[in-house]
Every structure is written in structure tokens, then in C-alpha cells.
Amino acid sequence: MPRRGGFSRLVGHAPAWVGIAVGLPLILLGVFIVTRPLTSLWVLAIYIGVSAIAAGVMDLIAPRDVPRRANIVLAILWIVGGGVILFWLGRNLDLLPELIAALLVLGGLGASIGVSRGRVSERVLAAASAVAQVVFGLLALLWPDVTLLVVAIAFGLRTVVLGGVLTWRSSRRIRGRSARPGETTGSRRVLVWAAVGRYALAAVLLGLAGGSWWVSSWLADGAPVIDAFYDAPAGAPPSAPGALLREGAYSGRTPVGGEVRRILYSTTDAFGSRALASGLVISPTDPPMGPRPVIIWNHGTTGVARGCAPSLADASATRWAIPAIDRALAAGWVVVATDYTGQGAPGTFPYLIGEGEARSALDAVRAAEHVEGLWLSSRVVVWGHSQGGHAALWTSQLAPTYAPELSVRGTVAISPAADPLALAEELARTQDSAILSVLISWVLVPYADTYPDVLISDYVASGGRSIVREMTQRCPTEPGVVVSVLAALGVSADRPLYDTDLTVGPLGDRLAQNAATGPWESPVLLAWGGQDEVIPTALHERFVAERCAEGQPLQVRVFDRMDHTGPMLPRSPLLSTMMRWTQARFDGVPVGAAANDCP
């Protein structure tokens, strides 16, 4: 980044009081930048831009002992880079990480010029500085959400040190204790210690660069790998939704008595535009004769990035991920589990967006009908947990008009996020954490990508949009999610990342629009844990009361000692109830009035 040597020498030639007048404000500015990284982004951007321009100007008017041509070129680049930062400042502060990365690489190139001149220790330090700055520039591009925080701290500390040095030197001059020319510069001891200091600093720089690169590689290696199976076929996808475009093997664990295949199929998004989706088809290895009933499984929150698709994970077809999957296969049922659009296949993920979720789920069944060796019945029961509970309710609600050829016999919604607006209001009122900041990004960004009237800039603090965007690019199961949490913690220590009430305006309207309110033409079984730590039980109870008041019959099971995921885990008593209830729906057994748990 911009060098401070020329600036220090310039102030050093001025009267002593100038050094103090400049040094003390620099100390205060540095402390402000370190402690208020998001608030100080405008100050930081101006500071970086002005510093870059100043460094370039000083290199032009007082070039150092380096090749003249290279010095002029780098000086011009410094001036241009600083000007770009100042120019873009009023337009898009979120480009600051990329501009900082460019300046870091430029600083590395500038430092590399000093490798061929000076003492051995100076050349070693110049080489280490060049390597470190290039590495940090590349890391700034890979991890833009933490770049601003790290750079704010680094620049703030650098400013504090610079201000402290200027103040200390000027105060010594005022007291008449400044070193006389030649008093110590010729001392062999000073030269030795200066060389040792350069070698030590070079080792620290290389250690930081190497360690940072290793950590970055480790975090990146833990991210899911999206293979070519999910690539869109050549040409546009068929206009008819539910067409099977590709099927292939699943590399994860398979349940006892079942085989698992991945599918890629055509569907439509929340607005009816053509889209791609992927999923899993889990079928019995030895199915009974005749067409098999179908369970549509809607998975809970796994993140919103493409790599968060359950079909990319190892355990998505086990009984820990899909409740009672082993019993369903033993009963001869086929389980179709969609990833939804935007997970696995390219597109926009419809997180808590009802029509997008439902269309992905229904078209997955249509596509599964064309999988080799399968014979599916039109009888369908929909299951889902958490976000998937919301999707399950929407799937059954939309099926009569979107996929009338399917006979949806019932819906099992476990701990459903049925009312996104009510959930957002409750979480905003009762919680304030880094994890919540990440979860909000998973809602806000897909809504902004889906609805043109929802703008991220209306809800996110200035300079925080790149942080929020990057949060949506990581899955909760990959190591890199810690970067999102650290970024959220770093920002929240300064100011809220979201500076507008998320439940008002266009986002609030769209959240309300995506509440699952029915009506449902087939029976609905709701279940949740009394110790649900994700969705407050009061919201479940309110949802039941509102639907019952509208005349919608519901069956309800509450497990007092269970948390959010407890009802779907292998030892849950819900599973036996769910299996009997589902079998009765497939058999066409009517639900009597006594089974309605509404008052």
C-alpha cells in the first residue's frame, strides 16, 4: 500500500509544531478507523485514495534510488488508483475491496523494484514485502467481505504508528534531543541491528502471507464442488416443466434397502420463467409390483448457494436427513427430494419463496416419472421440515392448479417456517447475533434477486452490501462460513449491518405475500417441538389459530421436550405417527371430524 517514508521525511523537514499538529490527529483518526470499521468506510476510502495519490506525487517529485522509468510508471499508477477510489467513492463503496486488492498488487510491484538495490537486508525485505502484498491482494479478491475489516484495522494501526512516530520525533526536536547528523548512522552496532530488524520483518511478512494463504486454501477446500452433472444442457431447456434432462449416480451414502439417483430437470421459477433444478430420487431396491406412491421431501435450510444442494452432500439420503426414509422404502414408497432451483443447478434459490419452492418440488415428481426402471403412482404425500415445511405447505396449496395430474393426499409439515414475515418480526425483536445476520442475508439476497422492488441497498448499511452478498456464497457445513460469522461480528461491533427494519417496505410486503395460508384440499398434519429454538412456539400456535379460524381443518402434534429438529430425528415418536398417517392417506382412508384438532 502507499509508502509512508516520503511523507515522514516531508513532515520531518517542516517545523516541529507541524509534526505534532499532524501526528496527534493521525493517532485519533487511526483509533477511529480501527474501532469503527464500517462507520469509517468513507473516511477510510478517502484516506486510501489521498494516500495513494500523495505517494505517487511524492515519487514523481522526489524519486528514490530506483530506475527512473519504473518509478514514473508506478507513481502514475498510484495516482490513477487513488483517483479511481475517490471517483467511485460516491457511486459504489462496495467496490472498495477490489480497488484495495489492486492497490495491494501495485504495492507489491513497487516493492519489487527495490529488490535489485541496497544492502542485502534491504533487498530481502523488499522481496518479502513484494510477495506479501501480492498475496494479500489476491486474498482480498477471494474474501472481499473481510477485506474491508482487515484493511480498516491494518490502515488504522498504520495510521496510529505513523502519528505516534511523527509526534515523538517532533517532541524530541522541541526538547532539543534530536540526533545530530552522523551521530549514530555510522555505528556498526546500529547497522547490524537494522539488518536484523529487516530480516525479522521479512520473516514476519512471509509468515503472515504464507499462513494466510494456507488458511484460505483450507477454507476453500472445504467448500462443496459442483460437478458437470449440474451444468445446463446445450441449448435452452424444454419449455415444458418437469422434463428429465439428465440422471446419474449419487456418490453419497444410501439408505438400507434403497438406491439413490440424481436428476436434473426443467421447471419454472416464482414468476413462471423457465429454470433448471436438481434433486434426488430414492427408490426401494426391491419394490412391490405396480405403481409406487410418492413422498415429496422438502429439505430444511442448508444455505442458499449452489454448493449447498443436498444432492451434493454425503448424508442427504439417510434417516438423519429425511425422517423415516428407511421405513418409507420398506413400505415400497419412492421419495423425491428436490434441491430447488439455484442449488446444484444454476439459478436463483427461492428461499422461503412459496411458488418457487412448490414448482421445483412438483416438477421433480414429473421428472422422476421418466427415470429408468421407475413406475410412479399419481398418489403423493408431501413432507417437509423448517424451510421445507413452508415449501411443503405451498406445494400442496399450489398442486391443484400447477400439477393437477398429481393427486396430493396430504401434507406433513414439521416445525414449518409457515409465516416468513411473522418469523422475521419475532427474530428482529428477540435476537441480535452474528448468526442472525447470516440468516437474514439468506432471506434478503434471494428476495432481492427474485423481486425487482426489493433492493439490498434499502436495507443494508453503506459498504455492507459486499459483506451480505458474500455471506450467501457459503454453506453452513463448510469451514468458510466462519468467515461470514467473523465478518458479521466485526461489523456488529461497530454498527448494525442492516440499518432498516426488514419487515417494512417492499421486503415486508413480499414476506407477507409468501406466508403459507392455504387453503389445502387434502389433510394437513403439523408437528413441532415445545423447545423450538429457531421458530418460537408462539408462531406455530398463532398459525394454527389463524388457519382454524378460517375453517381449515388441521391435525397437530406437539412434543414438549424437543427442539427444532427433534421431531424429525430417528428416535422421535412422530415418525411412527407420520408413517401410519401417510399410509392412511395413500389408502384413501378419510380423516374423520374427530381428527380435527381445531377448537
N, C-alpha and C positions, 0 to 999 in steps of 0.2 A: 504494500500500500504506500501512499505518499511518504517520502522520507522526511524526517524532521531535522536532519543535520543542517541544511541550508537555512531553515527558519531559525534554529537556535543560534547560528552564527550571526544572522541578520539582527536579531534582538540583542545578541551579545555585544554588538558594536554600538548600540544605542545607549543613552544614559541609563544608569542603574534603576531609576524610578520607573522607566518604561518596562523593564523586565518584571518588576513586581506588579505593575499595573496590568500586564498581560498574563503573568503567571497565576495570580490569585483567581481571576475569572476562569482561566482554563481548568483549575482544580475544581471549582464549583460546577463548571459545565461537564467535566468528566464524571463527577459523582452523580449528577442528574441523569446522564445517559445510561450509566450502569444501573441505577436504581429504578428508572422509569423507561425501559427499552421501547415499549410500544408508544407511550406518550411522546417520547423524544424522537420518533422516527423522522419527523420533518426537520428537526434540528440536526439529527444525525445525517440525513441526506444532504442538507445544506453544508454541513461541516465536511463531509467526504468530498462533495463537489468542489467546494472552495479549496480544500487541501490539495486535491489533485491539480487544479488549475495553478495554485501557488507553487506547487512542486515543479510543474512544467515551466512556468515563467522563470523561476529561480535557476533551473538548469539551463535555460536559454541565456540568461544574463550573466550567470556565474558558473559556467560549466566546470565540472570536476576533471580530474586527470583520467579521462576515458576518451576513446576515439570520438572525434568531433561529430562525424556524420551520425553515428548511432545515438549519440547524446541528443542531437537535434531531433531525430525521428522520435525517440522516446518522450522527449519533452513535449512535442506536438501531440503525441498520443495521450499524454497526461492531461493536457489542456482540453483536447476533444472529449476525453472520457469524463472529466469534471463537468464540461459544458452539457453533455448528454444527461448526466444525472440532474443537473439544475433545470434543464429544459423539460425533462419528463416528470419532474417533481410535482408540478401542478396537474399532470394528466393521469398518471398511474403510478402511485407509490409502490404498488405490488411488483413492479419491475425492478425494484431496488436490489433484490438478491442476485438477479442475473447481471446487473451492472457492477455490483460488488465483485462478483466472480470474474468478470472481465478485467477489472482493475487489479485483482489479485494476480491473475496470469500476467498482466502487463508489468506489475511489480516484480514478478519472478524474472521476466525477460530483462528488466532494468538491472536487477541484482546480478544476473549472469554476466553482464558486461565487466563487472569488477573482478571476475574470476581470473583474468589474464594479467592483472596488475596488482602491485603492492606486495606486502610481506606474505609469507606462506599462510600465516594465521588469518590474514585478511582475505586471501583467496579462498581458503576453506570456508570461512564464514559467509562470503559472498555466494559460494556454490550451495551451501546449506540453505541460505535464505532463498535463493532462486528455486530450489527444489521444493521447499516448504510452501512457498507462496503459490506455485503452480498446483501442488497437491490440494491446498486449501481452496483454490479457485475451482477445481473440479468438484470437490466435495460440496462447495456452495451451490453448484448446479444440481447435484444429486439430492441434497437435503435442504431445499430453499426455506422450509418452514422454521428451521432452527438457525439458518444463516443470519437472519436479522438479529436474533437474540445474541448469538455468539459474537457477531461483529459489533453489536452495541456494547457488549461487555469489553471486548478487546479494545475498541476505539475509546471507550470511556476510561479504561485503565491507562491506555497510552496517553490520553489527554491529561489525566491526573499526574502521571510521571513527568510529562513534559512541563506542565505548570509548576510542579514541585521543583524540578531542576532549575527552571528559569528563576523562580522565586529565591531558591537557595543561593544560586550564583550571584544574583543581583544584591541580595542582602550581604553577602561576603564582600562585594565591591564597596557597598556603602560603609561597611565596618573597616574597609581598608585591608582586608585579609585575602584578596585575590592573589593568585600565584603570579610571580614575576616571570616574564618571558624567559624560557630556558632554564628555569629553576629546577624542574623535575623531568622535563621531556627527555633529557639525555640520560637519565638514570637507567642503568641496566636492569635494576630491580623492577622499575615501572614497566619497562618494555616486556620483561618476562611475564609479569602478572597480566599485562594487557593481552599478551598472546594466549595465556592460559584462559583468560576470560572469553576470548573469541572462540577458542576450541570448545569450551564448555557450552557457550551459547549455541554453537553449531551443532553440538551433540543434542542439546535440548530441542532445537528446531527439527532436526531429523527424527528424533524420537517421537515428538508430537505428530509430525507428518506421517511417519510410519504407523504409529499406533492408531491415529485417526483413520487412516486408510484401511487398516486391518479391521477395525470396528465396523466401518462402513461396509466392507466386503462381507463380514459375518452377518450383519443385519440384512443385506441384500440376498445372501444365500438362503436365508430362512423364508424368503417370500415364495409363494406358490408359483409354479411355472405353468404358463398356459401353452399347451402344445397345439400342433397344427390341426387337431381334430375340431377345434372351435372356430377355425377360420371360415369366413363366408365362402361358399362355393362360387366358382366362376360364374359371372353373370348375376343378374338380380334374382332374389329369392322368389319362388312362385307366389302369385297373388293370393292363392287360396290358403288360408291359415290352417295349420295342423298338418302340413305336408312333411313327411320324414325326409330329411336331406342327407342324413348320414347316421350310421350306427356303428358302434365299436366297442372294444373290450374296456372294462373298468379295472384299473390296477390296484384298487384298494381292497380292503377286507370284505369278504362276502358272508352273509348270514348262513346259519345252518339250514340246509335244505333249500337253498336258493341260488340263483345265478343273477348277475348284475350286468347290465349293458348301458353304455352311454348313448344318448341320442342328441342329434342336432336337428332342429325343426323350425318351420316358419310359423310366425304368429303375428299379432298386431299389438302395438303399444297402447298407452292410455288414450290416445287420440285416434286410434284406428289405422295408423300408418303401418306399413309393412316392417317387420322386425324379425330378428333371429333369437332363438332361445335354446338352451341345452337342459339336460336333465338325466335322470337315471330311471331305468325300467328294471324292477326287481320281481322276478317270477319264480314260482316253485320249480325245482329241478324235475319233479315227477308229478305234474298237475293231473287232477282228475279229468275225465272226459268232459267235453262240452265247453262252451264259452265261459271264461273266468270273470267273476266280479272284480271290480277295480277299486282300489283305495287311492285317492289323490292325496299325497302327502305334501303339505306346505311347511317348509322349514322355518325356524326362527332366525333371529338376527345373526348373521355371520360376517357383517361388514357390507360395504356397498361397492367395492372394487371388483373388477373382472376376476381377479385371482381368488376371491372369496367364495367362489362357486362350490357348493357341497360336492359336486361330481369331480372336483379336483382334489378333495380331501380323502384321507385314507379310511376313515371310520364312518362315513356318511350313510352306509347301508347296514349298520349294526343296530342292535337293540338299544344302544345308548343314544343314538341319533334319531331313530324312528321308533316310537313306542310300539311294543308288541309286534315287531316285524317278524320275529320267528313264529309267533302264533298265527299271524296273518298268512304266512306262507304255508304253514301246516294246514290251514283251513282251505288252501287252494286259491287264495286271492292273489291278484297281481297288484303291486304297489308302483305307482308312477309318481316320481318326485321331481318336480321342476326346479331349476336353478333361478327361474325368471329371466327376463331379458336383462342384459348388462352384466350378468355374472356368467363367466365362461365365454359365452358368445359376446361379440361387441354390441354396444347399445347403451341405453340409459336404464339404470336399475330402478324399478318402481317401488322404492321403499315406502311402505305404508300408503301407497297409491293404489286404491282398490281395483279399478278397472284394469290397470296394467298387470297387477298380480293375478287377477282372475283369468284374464285371457291367456297368460302364459300357462296357467295350470290346466285349463280346459283344452288348449291346443296340444299340450303334452299327451293327453289321452288320445286325441285324434291321431297324433303321430305314432304312438305306441301300437295302435291297431295295425300298422304296417310293418312292425318288427317281425322278422322271420321267425316262424315257429309259434307265434302267439295267436290265440283266439280269444278276443275280449268280448265280454258282455257289455250291454249298454247300461247295466246297473252300476251305479257309482255311489260311494260314500266318501265324503271329504273330511280329512283330518288336518289339524294344524296346531302349532304351538307358538305363542307370543306374536311376533310379526306374522308368522304363519297362521295363527288363529284369526287374525284380521283378514289375511288372504283367504282362509277357508270360508269365512262368513261371506266375503264378497264373491267367492267362486260359486257358492250355492245361490246367492242372490242374482248373479248375472247369467247363470246357466240357462234358464228357460228362454232367454232371448238370444244369447250368443251361441249356445250349442244345444239347441232343442232336441237333437238326436240322442243326447245323453240323458239318462233317467237318474237324476240325483235323488237318492233315497234318504239322505240325512247328512248332518254335519256335526262333527265333534271339534269344538274349539277349546283348547287348553290354554289357560292364562292369556286370553287374547288381548292384544292392544286394539280393542274394538273402536275406541274413540280417540284418534290422534290428537285432536285439539284439547280435550279434557286432560289427556296424559301430559301434554306439553305445559298446560297451565299448572298442573299439580307439581311437576318436576321443577318448574321455574320457581314455584313458591316455596318448596321444601328442601331443595338441594342446590348446592353450588360446589362443583368439583371439577377437576381436570377430566375425569372420565365422562362427566355430563357434557363438557364442551365437545368431546369427540363424538358422543352420541348425537348431539344437536347438529353437528356437521353432516352426519349421515342422513339426517332428515332434510336439512336446508339445501344442500347441494343437489340431490336428486329432484327436489321440488323445483328448484331454480332451473334445472336442465329440462324439466318437463313442462312447466308453466311459464309462458313468456312474461306474465305480470309479476312473478316472484323474482326479485333481484337480490343477489347476495350483498351488494353494496348497501342496500337499505337496512341491513340487519347486522353487519359486521363492522367492527371498528376500522378506521382508516389504516391501511397497511396490513390488516389481518387476513385479507382475502386469500393470499397465497398460503397462509398457515391453515386456513379452513379447507381449502382445496386439497392440500397435501394430506390432511387427516383422512380424507375419503379414499386415498390411494393405498391404504394399508388395512390388513385384516387383523382381527383381534388375536388370531392364533400365530401370527408371525412376529419375530423379535422386533421388527421395525416399528411396531405400534408403540413401543416405549418412547420413540422419538416424538410421536404425536402427543403422548401424555406429558413429556418433559416440556414440549413447546407450549402446551396449554397451561402448565404450571408456571412457566416463565412469564407468560403473558398475564395470567391472572394475578400474579404478584404485583403487577403494575396497575392494570385496569381491566374491566370485563372485555372479553373478546367479542361478545355480542352486546352492542350498545343500544339496541332497540328491543322492545317487547316482541318476542317471536310469535305471540298469539294474536297480534293485531295486524291490520293491513292485509295485503293480498295473501301472505303466508297463512295468517289465521283463517282467512276465508277458505283457502284450499284445504287446510287441515280439517276444517269442519265439513267440507264437501266430501271428504274421504272417510267419514265415520260410517261404520257398518250398521245400518239401521233396518235392513230388511226391506220388504217382507221376504220370508222364506217359505216356499211351498212345501217343504219337507221338514221333518222333526230336527230340532237343534238340541244338542247336549253340550252344556257349558261346565267347565271344571277349572278350579284354581286352588292354590294353597293359601291358607289363612295367614301365613307368614311371608307372603309375596313381597320381596324387597325391591322389585322392579316396577310393577304396576300395583299401586295401592289397592287394597281390597275394596276400599270405598268406591273406586271407579267401577270395579266389577259389579258391585251391588247396585250402583246407580244405573249401569247399563241394563241390568235385569229389570229394575223397577220401571225404567222408561219403555222397554220393549213390552213388558207385561201390560203397562197402561195403554199401549197401542193395540192390545189384543193379540200379541204374538205369543203362542204357547212355547214354553221353554222347560227343559229339564236341567237341573242344576245339581252339581256335586262340589262340596267344599271340604277340603282336607286341612283341618285346623293347624296341624303341626308341620306343614310342608311349605317350602319356599317356592320361588318362581318356576324352577324346573322340576321340583319334586314329583308332581303328579304324572310326569311322562317317563320317569326313570324305571328300570326293570322291576323293582320291588313294590311299586306303587299299587295300592288296591284299585286304582282307577282302571288299570289295564284289563282286569277281568270283566269289570262293568262295561268297558268300552267294547270288548270283543263280543259279549252277549248282545249288547245294544246294536252293534253293527250287523251281526248275524241276523238279528230280528228284522233289521231294515232290508237286508238282501232277500230275506224270506217273505217280505211283504206283510209282516205282522203289523197291524195298526197300533198306533200309540193311543191308549185309552185316555179318557179325560182325567183319570186318577193319576196319570203320569205327569200331568202338567204341574210344575212347581210354582207357577204364578199364584199369587193370593186369590 
